[in-house]
């Protein structure tokens, strides 16, 4: 088994977790609703839990995750700022987070489909992340 495939998948998964955590950080100061804040806090913690599992998986290969490119982080921040400039409602914030979750699910499903020989622990992490994203999207729908 080619470890590069597993490391590539783990890096992509790590980036997706970081983007999710960054997005929550970027919108959190715009949220006034306590229920939405609690939901975002829970999601942030879950991203952190998955990120820890990813780091543990990297240790198996004697590697560490790549850092999220600063440009991607800035683009995420700018996108959220622009999209919430005139509308900071729960509905708008939920919509943005749902769109991000959908993108994460699509990316992970492609990784699964295009890498059938990835190790089971890596596939399990992808599936765990996708399930978390689906659950988060379902919870965000309540705020639309």
Buried (B, 14 or more C-beta within 10 A) or exposed (E): EEEEBBBBBBBBBBBBBBBBBBBBBBBBEBBEEEEBEEBBEEBBEBBEEBBEBBBEBBEEEEBEBBEBEEEEBEEBBEBBEEBBEEEBBBEBBBBBBBBBBEEBBEBBEEBBEEBEEBBEEBBEBBEBBBEBBBEBBEBBEEBE
